[in-house]
Structures are given as C-alpha cells and as structure tokens.
C-alpha cells in the first residue's frame, strides 16, 4: 500500500512539475522582495483600531469599490509578512492551474 501512494505522489509531481517549479520560484522571489515601502503601515494598524467588520463598513462608506481588497489588505498586513507571501504564492499557483485547465493544456482529473 505504501508503494502505491509513493507512485501516486510521483505521478502528481511529474504531471504538475512546471507549476511546482513556478511556485517555488515565485516563493523565492517573494522572499527577496522589500516589504513595508508603501501604505502597508496603514493597513497593518487598521486591525489594532477596529474589527475586520468595522474595516469593511468604513470602506463601504468611503471607498465602495475597494471593500474586499482593503479588508484583505488589513488582514494580511496585520499578521506576519510570511503569511502574505505564502498566500500570494498559493494564489499564483492556483491561477496558473486554472488557466492551464481552461485552456485545455492540463487536465486535473485522470
């Protein structure tokens, strides 16, 4: 049974190795990027002042087109930067998988 699971993992790696390489490269680039150069300080402090719901309400009242983005920015900048870098890498890898699947280049099943 252990041998079968090893073969399954090997098949997954062989099938998705370009995407895995991209993910590793993207994470490496994320770790090299300089942080805290813009309005990250403002977003990092928002959750010290109010709840995530209050952040959403505030931006609904002032910047209605950026509610979700600003809530996400407040959440990700409030916690250690590695959380954002890992989440950002995961989103990029999922986007690539989605694009390849829709384009018919990659089949996620079978």
Phi, psi and omega in degrees: 000323180295323180295321178297317180293326176296319177293324178295318178294320179297319178297318179297315180297316180295323181288323187249015187300325178297322179290322177296319178297317177300316180298316179295316178298316181297316179297319176301315179295321178300320182290336181273343185288141177285135181247169177061053180246350184232232182271018179300326180298318179298313181293322181296329183271346183302317183284349171282335184265328185207168179282167179298322177298318179293326175298314178300318179296317180300313181286335173295321182283339184239319184231069191301334182278353183241022184303302185294319180296318181288326175294318178296318179297318179297318181293310185288331180277344180283331183261170182307146186299332180298329177300313179296317182296319177292316180295319180296319177297316178299317180296318179297316179297317178295323176298314179298315177301317179296316180296315179296324179290314180295323180287349180081009179282329185229131176254121182284341179249153175079000000 
